[in-house]
Amino acid sequence: MCGIGGFVDYKRDARHYAAAAHRMQHALTPRGPDAAGEYQDADAVLVHRRLIVIDPEGGAQPMHAPDGDTVLVYNGELYNTEEIRKDLLARGHTFRSHADTEVLLHAFLEWDTDAFARLNGIFACAFWQPRARRLVLCRDRLGVKPLFVARLHGGLVFGSTIGAVLCHPAVEPEVDEDGLRALLLLGPARPPASGVFRQIDSLLPGHYAVFTPEGYTDRAYWQLEAREHTDTLEQTIERTHELICDAAKRQLVSDVPLACFLSGGLDSSILSMLAAKEYAARGETLHTWSVDYRDNDKYFTKNSFQPSGDNEFIQMMADTLGTRHHNVVIEPDALCAALLPATDARDLPGMADVDSSLLLFCAAVKNGGTTVCLSGECADELFGGYPWYHREEILFEDTFPWSRSVGLRLGLLAPGIVRDGAAFVREHYLATCRRAPGLPSDSPKDARMREMFVLNLDWFMATLLEGRVAKGYRPKKRRRHGACPVPAAFVQ
């Protein structure tokens, strides 16, 4: 994971805000601890923080086009790098590295914004063209990589985090009424386009934006479609198998140590199995990691999301796959101490102990020598793994299925804290349902399943993705609250 940021100012020399660029770099350091870079001219400043995964020497950023007229800062990974590189070579492009950053830059030089629909990956990127005075921002199709934007009079600020955008002195840390209602009534989720703070928006997944002296435009280059499913069951199984295997193989490309998160569930077990096979073919052993809590076996209580404990299945899979397995045990005191650092990492109030657990877990994995991990996160959103997909009494509830407590939340607030809170939540729910594509042949259940899928895609999945703190994020010491302890990892 890396971090990008910057600003464009058509009214004043952007270099006047050099101190803001320095603060952006500092704010983005947890996302990119390995290297930093910066570009400045009279109109624009771009900053980059890098976590090195591929081509340590050739992937340095900001990256300049051969003619010097396009500058790129980029956070992400392209999984079809070699296919695009081959196409560009045939069109006369030459490359100095094997970094996907250079391929992305040349794809933009060749196809401009039409390049985005060709990309298979997770990314947020910014292209600055000095002569045209043109900034182009883009975000991946499902919004795995964040990108926040603040539009100013004659200018624009962008960044991978809300905190980076707030580093610019013209962006005020003010939460408006909609932001307050989002925090108090929808949190830890937030509306897809919202940055919670008054001036800050989130560029939508599958969108790109263009900013010039003439104005700002925002367009979709990809959107979800409904199509008739004509494959047989056998064809569906085979196609799903092909897609999962292809996705896993593409994500195993790394020039730094890579491992898998293993919880013992179907999602992480399948990915670990595919990765272990790939590593075995190279004569290597895959490392897997799991997390547990002190005395969890004593106090575990089953629920509809987790009907049984994980440890038995984790050990079964690690033994079967022959991985070198590491188990991180988190102490309750450490979990509590990490609550505030985890909120810092997310930039907003989030999922409390879920976020602090992930922060401590990732820190332990990084301390154990691993930079990149694959996980099965968000497979439940895509493959219907939650109760509200298959329990019709929940499926047909006319509300967000994971947020039925709006009345309770409102009851905890003093009168006047928020206005029209229930209507605010209701309108966001209905607007999301209206975005669900459909077919004339859909039954009422089919139509509702499509709505549920989009509700999960735009809200629940986005919340989980934002909760995945930066790889290698090291908790900062806090003067008031003490240090955030990192747990030891024990090999089982």
Disulfide bonds with the S-S distance in Angstrom:
none
